[in-house]
C-alpha cells in the first residue's frame, strides 16, 4: 500500500484532525462515531507513517491527561482556487489549514476568458509557489454559476467541448480537481471554520458581485436535486423593468448586487452627486466599499439601500427556512456593520415576529477568506473514495499518453 493510499483509507480520522486541530482520541471518536480503541489504533498507524504527530497533553478535570494529536503540516498540500466574476485568487494550504503562500490575484473575466487561461494561471502559480506539484493532493476550484458538483460541470461559465471543466483542468494539471459553486464553498468555509460551526440550520449570504446563498440544513451543505439550489439573487422582487443577466426582469440582483450598486454610483456621479467617489477615474465595488468605510455619505447610502433590499429577500427565506443563524459573508461583508441595520430593518418590517426572534443575523469573522478556506475544505471533504478515483484516472491517462 502506498503512503497516499494509507492516508485515504483512514480519511475520516484525517478529516477530523484537519477540522479540529488538535484533538484527543476521545474527540476524534466523537467526531467520527468510531470506538476509542479503533481510533487509537489508526492514530498510532498514522503517527508511524509520519502523517500525525503527538501534540502535548490536553487539559483534564481529573486523572491521566489525554494526548493531543495533530496532522503533520507538510506531508501534502491543498491548492485553493477562488473565483468571482472578474478575478481569481489562489493560495496553497497545508494540512493544518494554514496558508503557506501569499494569496495571489489574477485578472480573469468569466464572461470573456477561456479555460486554457485558467489552466495557465494555475501552472504559473504552482511554479512560483515553490511547492512541488507531486505534494499537492488536490485542487478546490470554486466559482459563480450553475455548478453541478457531482458532474464537475459549470453550466454558466467556462464551457468545454466534449468534456467537463473538471476533466479539462485535471488532465492538464495532473492533480485531482473538485468543483463547487462559490456561495456553497463560502458556506462550507463558514461551517468548518467560522460562525456557522456547530449550528444545524444556517443561511450564508455571499455578498459579492451578485448575492449568492449557501444553505446548511441539518448540519449539511444543501445543494438541491442537481446542485443548483440557492439562487437567492434571482428571486423576482421588483417591477423595475431592469433586465438581469439571467435573462429575467426584476431580480433581487438588479437592485442589491455590488454590480447594481456600482452602476447606480456611476449614474449619481454623472448627475453631479457630491461624493468622494467622484475623485476616482474608475469606480468599482472595492472603491465604494472603501469610501463607505471612510464615511462617504453617498457610498454609505448606496450600500444601505442595497442592504434593505437584501433584507426584503431574506424575509421570504426566513418564512420558508426558519434558520437559526444568517451569516453575512463574502467580499461585501467587510462593511458588515453597514449592512446589518438596514437588513434587520427590512426583516422586522416584513417578517412575522415569532420567526425573527429565533433567527440571529451575524457578520462573518472570515470575510473574504471564507471562499478560499471553503475551496481547500472541498478537497478534504472528498478524501477517501472520490479522491482515490481521481488519482487513479490521472494515472491511467498519464500512462496512456506515455
N, C-alpha and C positions, 0 to 999 in steps of 0.2 A: 504494500500500500504506500502510495506517495504521500509526502507531507501535506499537500493540499487536500488529498482525499481524506486524510485523518482529520483535518480541520473541518471539512464539510460534513463528515459523518457525525461530528459532535456539535453540529450547528446550533442547537438550542442552548447549550451551555455558553457557547461563544457569543451568541446574540445577547444573552442575559448579561454577560460581562461587558459587552460593548455599551449597552444601555445603562448599566448600573455599576459604575466603577468607583471604588472597589466593592466587592461583595463577599460575604461569607458563604460557606456551603449551604447553610440554612436558608440564606437569602435566595440563592440560586434554586434550591429545592422548591421554594415558594413560587418563584417566577416561572419555573419550567413544569411544575407538577410532578417532578421525579423525586424518588426517595433520596434521603440524605446519603445513605451508603452508596447508591448508584452515582450521585453527583460527585462524591468524594473520589470514587474510582476514576471517573472521567477527568476530574481536575488533576489527579496525580499523573494520569497519562499525558494530559496537555502540558503539565509542568515538565515532564520528562522529554517531550518533543520540542520544548522551547517556545510554546505558544502562550503559556500562562506563567506568571511569577507570583510567589507569595509576597504579600504587601503589608507586613506587620500584623498586629492584633487589633481586632475590633473591641469596642468597649463592652463590658459585661456587667450585669446587675448582681452577679454573684457566680462563684465557681470559675472554672477554667475559661480564659478568654479565647474566643474562636479566631482562627486565621482569616485574614482578608486576602482575596485573590484579585489580580488584575491581568488583563491581556498584555503581552509584551508588545510595545507600541510599533516596532519597526519590522515585524515579520512580513506584513503585507500592507498595502495602502489602497485607498479608495479615491477615485477621481470624480469630483463633483462638478457637473456642468449645469449651470443655472441660466436659463434664457428668458428674456422678456421680448417684447415685440421689436425692440430696436438694438439690443445688445446682448452679449453673452459673457457671463463670469465663470471663471474656473478656479478651483483650488484643490490641492491634494490633502487628504485627511488620513491620519494614522489610525491604528486600531484602538486608540483611546479617545477617538473623536476630537482630535486636536488638529487644527490647520497647521501644516508644516511648510507651506509656501505662502507667499502673498496671494491675495485674491487678484487675479488679472482679468481685466475687462477688455473685450473686443467689440468693435462696432459691427453689428450684424442685424440687418433689417430682414425680418422673417418673410415679408412680402416680396422682397426683391433679391434676396441672397439664395445661393444654391447649396445643396447638401455637401457638395465637394468642398466648399469654402469652410464649412463647419469642421469637416474631417481635417483639413489643413491646419486650422487653428488648434485642434486637439493635438495633432502631431507636433506642432511648434511648441505648445505649452508643455507637453511631456518632455521634449528635448531640453527646453530651457529650465525645467524644474530641477534637473539633476537626479531625479528618481528613475531608477531602472524600470523600463516598461514591464519586465518579467515579474516585478514585485507589485504591480498594480493589479489587484484581484478583480476589479470591476469598475464600470463607469455608470454613474447615475445621471441620466440625461433628462432634464425637466424643462418643460416649455409650455407656452399657451396653446390653445386649440383643442379640438375634439380628439382626445387621445384614448386609444384602446390599449391599455397596458398589457393585457394578455397577448394580443396580436402584435404588439410593437409598432403600431401604426399611429401617425398623426393625420387625421382626415382633413385638417385645415392647412397645415404648413409643411414645407419640405417633402413633397411627394416624390417618390422614386418609382420609375417604371419597372415592373416585373419583380419587385421585391419590397419588403417593408423598410422603413427608415432604420430600424434597429439592425436588420440584416446588412444593410448598406454600410452603416458606420462600423459595425462589428467586424465585417470581413476586411475592411481596410485598415482598421486599427489593431486587429488581432487581440482584442480584450473584450470580455463579456460586457454587453450594454443592456441596461434596463431603462425603459422609457416611462415617464409619468407626466401627467398634467401639472403645470406649475402650482396651481392652487391646492391640489391634493398633496403635492410634495411639501408645501408650506404647512398644511395640516399635520402631515407626518412629523415634520420637524418640531412643531409645537407640541404634538402628543408625546414625543420621546424625550424632548429636552426643554420644553417651555412650560407656559402656564397651564396648558391643556393636559399635562401629565396627571394621571390618576383620576381623570374626570370621564365619566362614561359617555355623556352626550354633549357635544361641543360643536358650535359653528365657528369656523375660522375664516375671516374675511381677508382676502388678498387685495389690499388697497394699492393697486398698481395702475398701469396704463388703462386697464379695464378694471372691473370689480369682480374678482374671482371668489369662489366659495369652495372650501373644503369642509366636509362633514365627517365628524366622528360620532358614530351611532353604536351604542352598546360596546364601546371601547375599541371599535374597529373603523378603519377608514371606509366610508361608504362610497362606492363607485357607480352604483346603479346596475342596470341589466347588462350593458356592454361598455361600461367605463365612462359614460358621458354625463353622469349626474353632476349637479352643482352649477349649472349655467345661470347663476343669480343675476348677472348683469343684463340678461336678455328677457327679464320679466317686463312685459309691456305695461308701464306705469303711466305714460304720458300721452296726451293728444297734441303733441308739439309739431307733428309733421316731419320731424328730423329722421333722416334715413340712417339706420345703424349699419355697421359693416357686415352684420349678419344678413342684411337684405330686408329686414323688417323695420317698421316705424315705431318710434316712441319707447324704445327700450330704456331701461334704467341707465344704461351706459351712455346714452345720448345726452344726459344731463349731469351725471355724477362721476364719470371716469376722469382720470387725470388728462386724458386726451381732450375730453369735453371742457374741462376746466381751463386747459391751455388755450383752446380755441376761443373761449369767452374772454380770457385775459387779453388776447391779441385784439379782439374786437373793441374792448374797452379802451385799450391804449390808442388805437386808431381813432376812437371817438373823442380823445382828449382827456381821458381819465387821469387824474393826478395820482401817481403811484411810482414807487421806486423801480417798478418793472420797466418803466419807460427808459431807464438808463442802460438797458441791455440791448445789444444788437440782435441776439437770439433769445427769445423767451420760450422756455420749456418747463416741464413739470419740476425739475430739480431747482430751477431758478425761483419758481413760485413757492415751492416748499421752503427754500432758504430764506426768502424775503418774508414769508409768513412767520417763520421762527423769529426773525428780527423785529417783527411787529408792524410790517407794512399793512395798513388798514384794508386796502383793496385785496391784497393776497389773502388775508385772513377771512375777508368776506366771501371770496370765491370758494375757499375750502369749506367754510361753514355752510354755505348754500348746498354744495355737493354733499356734505355730510348729512344734512337734513333729508335729502332725497334718499340717501343710503338707509337712513333710519326708517323711512316710509317702506322701503323694500323689506327691511328686517322685521317690521311689524307683521308682515304677511308670514314670514318664516317662523316667527315665534308662535303664532297661532297654529301653524302646521306641525312644528317640530318639538316645541316645549323644551328648548335646550337649557342646560344648567349654566353654561357659560358661552358668551360670544367674545371671541378674541379678534382684536383689530391688529392685523399683521401685514407684512409685505412692505413695499417701497414707501408707501404713503404714511405708514404708521409712525414714522419719525416725528410727525406732527400730531401724534395721537391725542394729546390734550385738546387740540383744536377740533378734532373730530368728535370727542366724547359728548360735549354738551348738546350740540345740535342733533346728534344721533339719538341721544337719550330723550331729548325734547320730542322728536318725531315718534319715538316708541311710546312715550307717555300719552301722546295725543291720539295714537291710532291703535293701541293695544288694550285688551281687557286687563285691568289691574291685577286680577288673580294670576295671570300668566307672567306679567312683568316682574312681580315681586319675587319670583323664583328664578329669574334669569339675570346673571351678572354680566355686565359689559366691562371688559378689561383691555388694556393695551399690552401688546406683546413685549416681552423682555428680550426677544431675539431680533426683532425688527427685520432688517434686510438680510440677516444671516439665516433666517428660517428656511429659505428655499435651498441654500447651499447645504445646510445640515440635513434637510429632508432628502436631497439627492444622494448624499452619502448613505443615509439610513435606508434608502431604497435598495441599495446593493446588499446591505446587511440583512434586510428583510428577505432577500432571496438566497441567503446562504442555505446550502443543502441541495436538494434535487434540481431546482431551477438553475442555479449557478453551475452545478456539475454538468447539466445538459449543454449549456452554452460553451463551457470549456471543451467538452467532447466535440461539439460541432466545429469549433475553431480548429481543433487539432485535425479533424477529418478533412476540412477544406485546405488547410496548410499542407497536409500530406498529399492531397490530390494535385495541388499546384506544383509541389516539388516533384 
